[in-house]
């Protein structure tokens, strides 16, 4: 099974930055002073805003290199089961390969990659997936958007089951799998959990 894993693809789709709340001082007796005042000068980045999900291209190598280098050590480890340091050129190229067995989708904001999703199969009914989202974009539902699109494309090619490799310490992802795929099969081995689930359950 592919030694990769989902990195928090499902979270509450709330704003990345919430407006600060200021309560009036106890001694403030002005009318309405007991009402919360919300600052309006704080940028709120909403789920999916200005993000395009598209297939990977051959000219995305530099974008992927920057994306990988910008991931925190923890996010790198959760996705690749190891830290990356300076991403190797061979890894960058491997993450962009699209052929009859592999599919790659990118989430792009402007000229920057903020999410990467890939699937791999042998042409049969089973496909394995891996997704990673930039640290600053996690918790916005972007990973879940990538997963849905990836699995719709995989199902169109005949995939019926999906596999994932998840680190046992990643309780958030395992909890998500329990919610989204309650009938999934989980097998623990050497600190990882191998997950197998039905594609259609997620695609719908």
NORURNOR-V620233 format. One record per residue. N is the residue number from 1. PSI is psi in whole degrees, 0 to 359 (NA if undefined). D_FIRST is the distance of its C-alpha to the first C-alpha in whole Angstrom. Layout:
BEGIN
<<N:PSI:D_FIRST> <N:PSI:D_FIRST>>
END
This chain:
BEGIN
<<1:144:0> <2:127:4> <3:69:6> <4:172:9> <5:164:10> <6:144:14> <7:98:17> <8:59:19> <9:344:19> <10:119:22> <11:164:25> <12:122:29> <13:65:30> <14:164:33> <15:150:35> <16:326:33> <17:122:37> <18:141:39> <19:140:43> <20:149:45> <21:129:47> <22:125:50> <23:146:53> <24:148:57> <25:153:58> <26:329:60> <27:0:64> <28:112:63> <29:14:65> <30:151:65> <31:131:64> <32:8:61> <33:341:60> <34:5:58> <35:139:55> <36:139:52> <37:123:52> <38:129:49> <39:144:49> <40:3:48> <41:16:47> <42:127:44> <43:132:41> <44:118:39> <45:111:36> <46:157:34> <47:128:31> <48:0:30> <49:125:34> <50:25:34> <51:127:30> <52:132:29> <53:120:26> <54:163:25> <55:151:23> <56:151:22> <57:163:25> <58:337:26> <59:13:28> <60:4:26> <61:312:25> <62:324:28> <63:317:27> <64:320:23> <65:315:24> <66:320:27> <67:311:24> <68:317:22> <69:333:25> <70:351:26> <71:142:23> <72:157:24> <73:322:23> <74:315:21> <75:320:20> <76:315:18> <77:318:17> <78:328:16> <79:316:14> <80:1:13> <81:17:13> <82:159:16> <83:157:20> <84:332:20> <85:230:24> <86:116:25> <87:129:22> <88:147:22> <89:325:23> <90:323:20> <91:316:18> <92:313:20> <93:321:20> <94:328:16> <95:357:16> <96:2:19> <97:124:18> <98:122:18> <99:199:19> <100:343:18> <101:336:14> <102:145:14> <103:142:16> <104:130:17> <105:144:20> <106:143:22> <107:122:24> <108:131:28> <109:112:31> <110:239:33> <111:16:32> <112:135:29> <113:129:26> <114:359:25> <115:147:22> <116:134:19> <117:137:16> <118:152:14> <119:153:12> <120:137:10> <121:176:10> <122:15:12> <123:356:15> <124:209:15> <125:356:15> <126:142:11> <127:145:10> <128:144:7> <129:158:10> <130:139:11> <131:142:15> <132:141:17> <133:140:21> <134:145:24> <135:317:25> <136:351:29> <137:3:27> <138:149:25> <139:8:26> <140:4:28> <141:5:26> <142:320:24> <143:319:21> <144:325:21> <145:317:23> <146:316:20> <147:313:18> <148:313:20> <149:318:21> <150:317:18> <151:330:17> <152:319:21> <153:321:20> <154:319:17> <155:322:19> <156:337:22> <157:3:20> <158:0:19> <159:138:16> <160:339:16> <161:151:13> <162:139:11> <163:148:8> <164:152:8> <165:121:7> <166:133:11> <167:138:13> <168:334:15> <169:348:18> <170:77:18> <171:331:20> <172:314:21> <173:319:17> <174:324:17> <175:320:21> <176:317:20> <177:320:17> <178:326:20> <179:315:22> <180:328:21> <181:71:19> <182:339:21> <183:10:19> <184:150:16> <185:128:14> <186:131:13> <187:123:12> <188:138:13> <189:117:12> <190:49:14> <191:4:14> <192:162:11> <193:121:11> <194:126:8> <195:134:10> <196:129:10> <197:168:14> <198:131:16> <199:314:17> <200:328:20> <201:322:21> <202:320:20> <203:324:21> <204:NA:25>>
END
